[in-house]
């Protein structure tokens, strides 16, 4: 059977990896990028180069966006809005859930259908089914194009709300960047004490590999709104973080990161959670958002 034609707009490393995956799987691909030369190697492999965004949109029903954010989407699609009716726009650009909902409404008002996506792999993982991309938006639109989208990665459909894929993605980015920043901070502290990244690596991986079991233990308690101090207490955690701050300062390393953590722990203490589990800090976060 003939493979579905696809247009890819945005040829950064991720967009280029997507075009390559589609070409490798026999899909006709049309590409467009502000810097046209980025398409040269892909065109040499068989992709069609669109001279304008209007030409890019009219080339395929399925249009994949791989851009920096939604502002870039508006800037690129607005001048070509007359070509949007009948298209399916799959926006794999990172942005917030609310902006994803607004973008979906904007696209649909111009006669196209819209799916939000959140790619959960770097470009090197595109084309590998063991990685996954989050999708949300109209289920019938997702189902109609799922096989083509599976060329990129496995698919994880989260629901009809176009903001859900962005939300799940940002939740994971919240954890990823915070975790990786703490790793970099620990490496700086280790180096200040003569310990190399290689020497510290098994200890870092051991700590991180223990986290899933803690999550599995605490998740049902947090969901039930229960934070008993039978396993740990916030007062103990506050003392532990305070020791990290002092160890960091003693080594002459920037203590802004652990100090920020300590401030949150102390807020929990001030709100009366000293004998509760450190998981009671989720209530501190909720109050700050209220």
NULUMTOR-896283 format. One line per field, with one value per residue (C-alpha): residue number from 1; residue in one letter; x, z, y. Coordinates in Angstrom, 2 decimals, padded with zeros to 5 digits. Layout:
lovo = NUM,...
sefi = A,...
u = X,...
w = Z,...
v = Y,...
//
This chain:
lovo = 1,2,3,4,5,6,7,8,9,10,11,12,13,14,15,16,17,18,19,20,21,22,23,24,25,26,27,28,29,30,31,32,33,34,35,36,37,38,39,40,41,42,43,44,45,46,47,48,49,50,51,52,53,54,55,56,57,58,59,60,61,62,63,64,65,66,67,68,69,70,71,72,73,74,75,76,77,78,79,80,81,82,83,84,85,86,87,88,89,90,91,92,93,94,95,96,97,98,99,100,101,102,103,104,105,106,107,108,109,110,111,112,113,114,115,116,117,118,119,120,121,122,123,124,125,126,127,128,129,130,131,132,133,134,135,136,137,138,139,140,141,142,143,144,145,146,147,148,149,150,151,152,153,154,155,156,157,158,159,160,161,162,163,164,165,166,167,168,169,170,171,172,173,174,175,176,177,178,179,180,181,182,183,184,185,186,187,188,189,190,191,192,193,194,195,196,197,198,199,200,201,202,203,204,205,206,207,208,209,210,211,212,213,214,215,216,217,218,219,220,221,222,223,224,225,226,227,228,229,230,231,232,233,234,235,236,237,238,239,240,241,242,243,244,245,246,247,248,249,250,251,252,253,254,255,256,257,258,259,260,261,262,263,264,265,266,267,268,269,270,271,272,273,274,275,276,277,278,279,280,281,282,283,284,285,286,287,288,289,290
sefi = X,X,X,X,X,X,X,X,X,X,X,X,X,X,X,X,X,X,X,X,X,X,X,X,X,X,X,X,X,X,X,X,X,X,X,X,X,X,X,X,X,X,X,X,X,X,X,X,X,X,X,X,X,X,X,X,X,X,X,X,X,X,X,X,X,X,X,X,X,X,X,X,X,X,X,X,X,X,X,X,X,X,X,X,X,X,X,X,X,X,X,X,X,X,X,X,X,X,X,X,X,X,X,X,X,X,X,X,X,X,X,X,X,X,X,X,X,X,X,X,X,X,X,X,X,X,X,X,X,X,X,X,X,X,X,X,X,X,X,X,X,X,X,X,X,X,X,X,X,X,X,X,X,X,X,X,X,X,X,X,X,X,X,X,X,X,X,X,X,X,X,X,X,X,X,X,X,X,X,X,X,X,X,X,X,X,X,X,X,X,X,X,X,X,X,X,X,X,X,X,X,X,X,X,X,X,X,X,X,X,X,X,X,X,X,X,X,X,X,X,X,X,X,X,X,X,X,X,X,X,X,X,X,X,X,X,X,X,X,X,X,X,X,X,X,X,X,X,X,X,X,X,X,X,X,X,X,X,X,X,X,X,X,X,X,X,X,X,X,X,X,X,X,X,X,X,X,X,X,X,X,X,X,X,X,X,X,X,X,X
u = 000.00,001.10,002.56,000.95,002.54,003.89,005.05,007.62,008.09,011.17,014.49,016.46,018.08,014.68,012.95,015.77,015.62,011.86,012.23,014.92,012.65,009.78,012.02,013.52,009.99,008.96,006.81,006.79,008.05,007.89,010.06,010.26,012.61,013.37,017.00,016.45,019.95,019.11,017.00,019.82,020.88,017.28,016.39,019.39,017.86,014.50,012.53,010.71,011.65,008.74,009.55,006.88,004.86,001.74,003.39,004.46,000.92,-000.75,001.69,000.28,-002.76,-000.56,001.70,004.29,005.65,009.04,009.59,010.90,007.48,003.97,005.05,007.08,003.99,001.90,004.67,005.03,001.40,-000.39,000.82,-000.27,-003.54,-005.56,-003.91,-004.85,-008.42,-008.46,-005.00,-004.06,-001.45,000.59,002.56,005.57,006.99,007.40,005.17,002.67,-000.68,-002.65,-000.77,-001.41,-005.15,-005.04,-003.04,-005.55,-008.40,-006.48,-005.76,-009.28,-010.80,-008.86,-010.31,-007.66,-007.53,-004.91,-002.93,-000.46,002.62,005.41,008.44,010.12,013.45,016.35,016.76,018.89,015.83,013.55,012.60,012.89,009.63,011.02,010.72,007.38,005.63,002.68,-000.36,-003.63,-006.47,-009.45,-009.20,-010.51,-007.77,-005.11,-006.43,-006.55,-002.84,-001.46,000.30,002.18,003.08,004.42,007.19,008.69,008.28,005.75,002.59,000.98,-002.46,-003.50,-006.98,-009.03,-007.85,-005.07,-003.29,-002.77,000.21,001.94,001.08,002.47,005.57,006.14,005.59,008.43,010.60,010.00,011.54,014.23,015.78,015.60,017.23,019.95,020.72,021.12,023.48,025.60,025.63,026.76,029.53,030.76,030.80,032.56,035.19,035.86,036.74,038.94,036.36,036.01,032.76,033.85,034.54,031.20,029.17,028.31,027.10,025.00,023.39,022.77,020.93,018.82,017.99,016.52,014.05,011.35,010.82,010.34,007.82,005.90,005.79,004.74,002.36,-000.71,-000.16,000.08,-003.01,-004.88,-003.69,-001.81,001.68,002.37,005.80,006.19,008.99,010.52,009.92,010.24,012.37,014.90,014.86,015.36,018.44,019.77,019.35,020.94,024.00,024.15,024.06,026.91,028.97,028.51,029.53,032.54,033.74,033.32,030.57,027.45,024.82,021.82,020.25,020.35,019.49,016.31,015.45,016.17,013.86,011.00,011.68,011.68,008.37,006.91,008.30,006.77,003.39,003.43,004.65,007.78,006.57,004.94,006.66,008.59,005.83,003.74,005.69,003.25,000.72,003.18,003.39,-000.40,-000.87,001.65,-000.35,-003.69
w = 000.00,-000.63,002.43,003.71,002.59,005.40,005.66,008.33,009.25,011.35,010.62,013.82,014.99,015.99,012.77,010.68,012.58,011.95,008.23,008.05,009.80,007.42,004.36,005.62,005.91,002.41,003.19,000.73,002.75,002.05,004.22,005.00,007.23,007.64,006.80,003.56,003.47,006.42,004.02,001.55,002.85,003.25,-000.27,-001.51,000.17,-001.52,000.46,-001.42,-000.57,-000.26,-001.29,000.99,004.01,001.85,-000.49,002.51,003.90,000.61,-000.09,002.60,004.76,007.73,008.88,011.63,013.45,015.14,016.39,019.47,020.84,019.89,019.10,016.24,015.09,014.84,013.06,010.46,009.95,010.11,006.69,005.21,007.11,003.91,003.25,006.64,005.94,005.72,007.25,010.41,012.37,014.84,016.97,018.52,019.82,023.58,025.39,028.24,028.49,028.33,025.26,023.65,024.20,022.77,019.76,019.13,019.12,016.80,014.30,014.39,013.85,010.59,009.39,010.44,013.10,015.82,017.95,020.66,021.00,023.52,022.26,025.03,023.39,021.98,018.18,018.37,019.51,016.67,014.61,017.62,018.90,022.41,022.90,023.09,022.17,024.12,022.11,022.97,021.01,019.13,019.38,015.88,014.47,016.45,015.41,011.74,011.75,014.46,012.08,010.45,013.79,014.95,012.39,014.76,018.10,020.01,020.80,024.14,023.69,026.80,025.91,023.97,025.90,023.70,026.83,028.32,026.23,027.07,030.74,030.97,029.12,031.43,034.52,033.37,032.46,035.98,037.36,034.69,034.89,038.69,038.95,036.41,038.02,041.39,039.70,038.32,041.75,043.34,040.73,041.49,045.19,044.54,042.35,045.03,047.30,044.79,043.63,039.86,037.97,037.09,040.72,041.85,039.02,040.72,043.81,041.73,039.78,042.97,044.49,041.37,041.00,044.51,043.69,041.96,045.08,047.16,044.64,044.67,048.47,048.86,045.87,047.47,050.70,048.86,046.80,050.03,051.56,054.27,055.47,058.61,060.18,060.67,058.12,057.93,059.47,057.97,060.90,060.06,056.39,057.24,059.28,056.42,053.83,056.25,056.36,052.55,052.54,055.06,053.22,050.01,051.57,053.28,049.84,048.33,045.98,045.11,047.66,045.93,044.91,048.27,050.04,047.97,048.99,052.63,052.46,051.29,054.07,056.62,055.31,055.95,059.47,060.07,058.92,061.57,059.63,061.67,062.78,059.44,056.48,054.13,051.62,053.51,051.48,048.65,050.76,050.99,047.19,046.90,049.30,047.40,044.21,045.82
v = 000.00,003.58,005.27,008.47,011.72,013.87,017.47,018.32,021.98,022.74,021.07,021.28,018.01,016.59,017.56,016.15,012.87,012.69,013.31,010.63,008.12,008.84,008.56,005.31,003.92,004.91,007.95,010.84,013.82,017.53,019.80,023.48,025.44,029.14,028.41,026.52,025.03,022.79,020.76,020.10,016.68,015.56,016.66,014.70,011.65,012.16,014.73,017.46,021.03,023.48,027.01,028.50,027.44,027.47,024.98,022.88,022.76,021.92,019.09,016.75,016.29,015.39,018.23,017.69,020.75,020.49,024.03,025.81,026.74,027.84,031.40,029.93,028.04,031.19,033.08,030.33,029.28,032.64,033.84,030.48,030.12,029.89,026.52,025.02,023.76,019.97,019.51,017.65,019.59,017.52,019.94,018.21,021.50,021.94,024.43,024.68,022.86,026.10,027.28,023.88,024.33,027.83,026.60,023.80,026.30,028.62,025.84,024.43,027.88,027.91,024.64,022.11,019.40,019.44,017.01,017.95,015.76,015.38,013.46,011.49,010.82,012.84,012.82,009.68,007.71,008.74,005.68,003.37,001.84,001.40,005.16,006.90,010.13,011.48,012.59,014.29,015.78,014.28,010.50,009.89,012.12,010.28,006.86,007.88,008.76,006.48,004.11,006.96,008.52,005.15,005.53,008.11,006.28,004.29,006.25,007.06,008.65,010.57,011.84,014.35,017.44,018.91,020.14,016.68,015.60,018.88,018.44,014.91,016.08,019.07,016.91,014.70,017.67,019.03,015.85,015.48,018.95,019.10,015.68,016.42,019.77,018.06,015.60,018.46,020.10,016.85,016.52,020.04,019.22,015.91,017.58,020.20,017.31,015.49,012.93,012.53,012.08,008.55,007.68,009.07,007.49,004.16,006.02,008.42,005.59,003.62,006.58,007.15,003.46,003.48,006.28,004.14,002.03,005.19,006.49,003.22,003.28,006.91,007.32,005.62,007.55,010.87,010.04,009.32,012.59,010.72,011.70,009.65,010.00,006.27,005.87,009.33,012.73,016.16,017.31,014.60,015.55,019.23,018.39,016.26,019.03,021.52,019.24,019.26,023.07,023.30,020.66,022.65,025.96,024.37,023.27,026.73,025.54,027.56,026.54,028.14,024.82,022.98,026.25,026.50,022.93,023.76,026.76,024.54,022.04,024.87,026.16,022.73,022.80,026.25,024.93,022.23,019.19,018.47,015.02,014.19,012.55,014.80,013.99,016.57,019.12,018.41,020.32,023.23,023.31,023.19,026.11,028.19,027.63,028.47
//
